[in-house]
Amino acid sequence: MSKLTVSLVQCDLRWEDPEANHRQLEDQLGELGGDNTDLIVLPEMFATGFTMNSRDMAEPMAQSESVAWLRRQAEARGCVITGSVAVEDGGQHYNRLVWAQPDGELILYDKRHLFRMAGEHERYAAGSERPVIEYKGVRLLLTVCYDLRFPVWLRQQPEGEAPFEYDALLCVANWPTPRRHAWRTLLQARAIENLCYVIGVNRVGEGGNGLSYSGDSMLVDFKGEARVDPPADTACIETGTLDTDALAAFREKFPAWQDADRFQLLPGTAADDVSSP
């Protein structure tokens, strides 16, 4: 069994200014790295804020300075660092979660559920893959912001006799203050129903879109209890630990998974009918 130390980076962001955000984050991260954490989690669109200006702000994936910056940070700090970036790839724009490992490997997840109330579905293309990755013995499902509202997409989907697909659900976000109650409630609900840890990282401050963000980042355990719960409206870094021994013991003691409905996700149309202007 394994333990994974995770650092939640609750930060303010400069609007549509990747270079300034890279510098600011480097200062905030300080000496954080492999000696004191395994995984650094940044918010959604950490380089720009939640911009719908995809035509101008999406970075070409092959030349993305924000992706290169993540790679450099992972290598220099000796740990994984992750957050989402607006990128252009193959003629489409994506809100792409980039998982950068110290060895240079990247694992990518394109946000599946696009926030139509902001017109995201008109500016970015939806992803279709649902990656579960394993890092230091812990399996994590990667998600972005609005995905959190769709429990079928996030539900444990074990294959064969294996009861669990992942041990932790990771969600990076720009989730506005007026809906902070929904954010906190959904983080806890996803943990309870999937018998897993949930890592939720949200920004603070005010975006160029006029929205305020309270943070409310959390590390929630498999009972839905907050293990890490930074103060709202405060730029800070807080670190907690995922313990798969404790997780396995609870899953055995409270085997609700044995009564779960088995299902399959059918191919949808969301990834096929979205254009990226």
N, C-alpha and C positions, 0 to 999 in steps of 0.2 A: 504494500500500500504506500501512498505518497502524500506529501504535503507540498503545496504551491503557495508561495508568498506573492501577493498581488498589491500593487500600488495604484490607487485611484487618484488621478490628476484632475482636480476640479479647478478650472482656470477661466480667466477672462480671455477674450479673443479680439484682436484688431480686425476690423471689417475689411475683407477682401485684400489683405496685406500679408501674403505668405511669409515673406522675409522677416517682417516684424514679429510675426507669431513664432517663427522658428527661434529667433533670438530670445524672445520672452520666455518660451518654454525651456530653452536651455538654461536660462537663469533660474527658473523655478525648479527645474529638476536637480540642479546643483550636483552633488556627488552621488545621487541615487543610481544604483546599478547592481550588478551581480553579487556584490558583497552583502547587500541588504534587501534585495528583492529579486524575484524571478520574472515578473511581468509588470510592465508599465502600461497603463491604459489611459489614452487621451480621449477627448470627446469627439463626436461627429464633426466632420469638416473642420478639423483643428487648425487648418492653415488659412481659412477664409471666413469662418462663420457660415451659417446656413444660407448660402447665396443661391438664388435662382438664376443668376447671370452665368449660366453654363457656357454660353458661346465665348465669353471673354475669360472666365476664371478656371474652366476645366483645363488641367495641365495634360499635355500629351503623355500618355503612360510611359513610353520609352524614354522620354526626356524629362519626366516629372522631377522637379527639384524637391518637392515635398516627400515623394517616395524615396529619393536618394537620401534626403535628410533622415528619414526613419531608418534606413539601412545603416547610415553612419552612426546614428545614436545607438542602435542595437549592438553594433560591433564595438564601439568605444566603451559602452557601459556593461557589456557582457551579459545582457539579458534580452528578452523579447520586449519590443515596444509596438503598440498597435493604436490605430485611430483611423478615421475615414477621411478620404480626400476626394475632391471633385476631379475626375480625370476624363480624358478623351481616349477612346480605344476603338479601333476599327470603324471609325466614322460615327460612333455613338458616344454619348456622355453618360458617365456612371457616378453614383455616390458609392465609392469603393472603400470598403474596410481593408486595410493593408496590415497584415501580421508579419512583422519583420523580425527574423531570428538573427542571433549573433553570427551565425555561419554564412549570412548573406541570403539565405533562402527566404522567399516571400510566399505567403499564402493569402489568397484574395477572396473577398466576398462582396458581390454587388448587391446593394440593398434591394430587397424583393418588393417591399410594400412602400410605394411612393406617396408622400403626403399631399393629396390632391387639394386640400384646403389652402395650400401655399402654391399650387400649380407645379409641384415637383414632377408629377407624372407627365407634364408637358415639356419639361426641360431636361429630364434624365430618363434613361432606359432602365427597366426593371431587370434584376438578375433572375436566374432560374436555378442556380446551384445552391446547395444547402450544406456547406462544409462543416464536418465535425473533425477537429484536429486533436492530436494527442501531444501533450507537452509535459515532460517530467512525470509521466504516469497518470496525468489528469486529462480527461477528454472534455473538450470545450466546443459548444455550438456558438458560431459567430453570428451576430445580428446587429441591426442598426435601427435605433429610434422607433419609428412608427411600426416596425415589425412586432414590437412588444404587444400591440393590440390584437394580434392574430394568433390565438392559442393553437389552432390546428397546425400552422406552419412550425410552431415551436414545440409541439408535443413530442415527447419521447416516441421514437419510431423504431423499436428494436427489431432485429431480424432473427429468425429462427427462435431458439429458446432463450436467447440473451434478453434479460428483462430491461436493460437500460442501454441507451445509445450514447449518452453523455453524462458527465458528472457536474458540469457547470455551464450555465448560459451566460454569455458575455454580450452586453448591449451598450453601445456608445450612442450619445444623443445630443441634440440641441432641443430640449423639451422646455417650452416656455412656462414661466411662473404661473399664469392663470390655470394651467392644467397640472400643477405639481402634485395634487392629491391623486390624480389618475396615475401619474408616473410612479409614485411610491407604492400605491396599491397594486399596480400591475407587476412591479418587480417582485413583490411578496407573493402574489398569486401564482406567478410562473414558477417560483421556487417550490411552493407547496404542492401544486398539481403535478410537477415533474420530479418531485423528490430529488432536488438538486440544489447546488449553490447558484446564486445569480449575482453577477457583477454588473452594476449599472453606473456609468460615468456620464455626467451631464455638465455643461458649462455654467458659468455665472456671468453677470454683467448685462450689458445691453447691446444688441446687434444693430447693424445698419438698417435692418428691416423694421426697427422701432419696437421690437419685442424685448422684454426683460427675461432673464433666466436666473433661477434661484439655486441651481446646482442640485441639491438633494441626491447626490451620488450615494450609492449604498453597496455594501457587500452583504447579501442576505443568505442565511443558511437554509438548509433543507426543511426546516420547520417554519420558515417564513420570518424568522427573527433577524433583525439587523445586527450584524457583527461589526460592521464599520458604517458610521453614519455621520459624515462631516457636517459642521455647521452650515446652514443655508447662507447664500449670498456672500460666501467667503472663498477666496482663492486659496487653496491648500492642497496638500498631498497627504493622504492617509493610507496606511498599509494594513492588510489583514492576511489571514492564512486559510487556505482550503485544506481540509484534512479528510482524505478519502477513507481512513479507518473509521472515523466518526460517522461519515456518510454511509458506509457499508453497514455499520452496526444499526443505524436508524432504519435503513431500508429493510433489514432483516427483522427488526423489532416491530415495524409498522409497514407490513407488505401490501400497501394499497395497490401497488402495481399489479398484483395478481388478479385484481378485479377490473383492470383497465380494459377498454375496448380496443381490439386490434383493428387497424385500418391502413389504407394506402393513400398517399397523395396522388391524385390524378394530374396529368399535364394540364396546365391552365393556359389562359391566353394573355395574362398580364405582361409576360415578357415578350410577346409577339406583336402586340398592337400599340406599343408606345414608341413614338418618334422623338428624336432629340434634335431640336432646332439649332 
